[in-house]
Amino acid sequence: MLARLLAVLAVVLTAGALSAAAQASATTTADCQAQLSQLRADTVAAQGSFVNAKDFDGAIAKLDAAASKLAAGSTADAAQKIGDYQSLLSALATAAKPKLDPAVAATLNDEAQGVVDCINASST
């Protein structure tokens, strides 16, 4: 189990680093949509780090809602949905009995912030 968690974390960290590098030059909605798609894929890759399926499904639903808002041109709403995702990650990781590995939550949160930053840059 620990080996699997470390493997997932390595994938997420690598993708997060790539996303951060891409975020610096991403200024279009399409670029942000690609980053959001990568965040969703990284969240799916980290599914084993979630204690229960309900929380994982909730995280994915928030990302899917953000993608829908972004595709519709509602950048502020998309950023809010990603903020909701970040809040969920934080709540799960900081619970008295964590429901998500805190290191994975931090990595996904950083990647999510990159998407928010991209959205904010693309809407200016």
DALINSUL-V285382 format. One record per run of one state. SS is the DSSP state (a for helix, b for strand, c for the rest). FROM is the first residue (numbers start at 1). TO is the last residue. If there is no record, write none. Layout:
BEGIN
SS & FROM & TO
SS & FROM & TO
END
This chain:
BEGIN
c & 1 & 1
a & 2 & 25
c & 26 & 28
a & 29 & 45
c & 46 & 46
a & 47 & 49
b & 50 & 50
c & 51 & 52
a & 53 & 71
c & 72 & 74
a & 75 & 94
c & 95 & 99
b & 100 & 100
c & 101 & 101
a & 102 & 122
c & 123 & 124
END
